[in-house]
Amino acid sequence: MNTLVVSTDGMGGTILQRLITIVFYLEKKKVTNVWDLLNGGISTNGTSIVKSRPIDGKPDYSQTLKEISNSLINVNNDLNIICRLSKWHLDERNDRKADQKKFLLLLKNTFEKQVVCLRKNVFEYALSLSIRNESGVSNIKNKKDRNTVNNIKHVNENFFMRMCEGYVEYVNWIDYHFPGIERVFYEDLINDTEQIIRSLTGYDSTIKKNFGTEYRILLRNEYKLHKELISRSKISLTKEEIMPLIKYKTAMEQIVMKGIAVHSPIKNTTLTDKKKQIENFDQCLNKFHLFAKNHNWIDQSNATYDFWNKKELTN
């Protein structure tokens, strides 16, 4: 079953792609994670899709929409393809509107399962991208990345507001081009993973059967262990918590080595982290509340709820 993950920067699309990919892999299905359709090239040899990643992290839009479409059409039907369509890459490419329309129609006809990534906490989403804008770190992969992000103490409030506006534009774009598409919120993805994966793949408890614990726990333990190793703090995880994490990380390495997927990033910062770290946190929060009053579908009560730690922020 081919799955299209519709997303844009900072929505959690990478986590969702990784999750779907590893479930199919563990269930012994032929699968490949093409990462992002619009950034870098893809080609097919009839049985599989080959992904060419951009050089030096710079966007590569050299492949036309027609060339991408031909690769998708010619691939073997036995392969489960997991792809992401990123709105921000579509915007940056500046393809002709007529070509975009044909391409989106092809995607709808090619992918049996289509899902869009959204956010419940729009405030945290905009703040995360604002921190990224200051740090220059898109995804945390090592100690240097973590330290760079942790050193950011102030964000550009004008940029923050543009990210709030950008989320509204993204939702409007989804409503217009993908009406009725299945919706997955990042906050549900990290807390109610089993239900989401069951809906998207039809498989039940695959992660727990193979690793001994649920995906949401693996994510949190991965984040906690990474922070403790970088800060050289005493490791708080028990042996019983570390062993499933080792099994999970080993399986992910196997997937990468086989060319099925690329390395996945680690959680950047929680909302609680951001509250402690960003000096103009409250100023951004006040501006967000004023902004959200013009969009009554945005739940403002989510702005101060830390979904990762499952608790309301305190002063």
Number of C-alpha atoms within 10 A of each C-alpha: 19 18 23 22 26 23 22 21 15 18 21 21 27 19 18 23 21 19 18 19 27 23 20 19 18 13 13 9 15 15 24 25 25 23 25 22 22 25 23 19 21 21 18 17 11 12 12 22 22 17 22 14 18 13 9 6 7 10 15 16 18 12 14 13 19 13 13 17 19 13 18 21 14 15 17 15 13 13 16 20 25 27 23 26 21 20 17 14 18 16 9 11 17 10 14 9 9 8 13 15 12 13 16 16 12 14 17 14 10 17 18 11 17 21 20 23 22 25 21 20 22 21 27 22 23 23 26 21 21 22 26 19 15 17 18 13 17 17 16 18 16 12 13 12 16 22 15 15 21 17 13 16 15 14 22 14 16 11 17 23 19 12 20 21 14 15 21 15 12 16 14 12 13 19 12 10 13 16 9 11 14 15 15 21 17 23 18 18 20 21 19 14 21 21 15 21 20 14 12 17 15 9 15 15 17 20 24 14 11 16 18 18 19 19 23 18 16 23 17 16 18 20 16 15 18 19 18 14 12 13 12 9 10 9 12 12 14 8 9 10 16 16 15 21 22 14 14 21 15 12 17 21 16 13 21 15 12 11 14 24 23 19 12 16 13 17 18 21 18 15 24 18 12 19 17 11 17 18 14 14 17 11 10 20 17 10 16 21 16 11 16 18 12 9 11 9 8 19 15 21 11 16 21 18 19 18 20 17 13 9 12 15 13 8 5
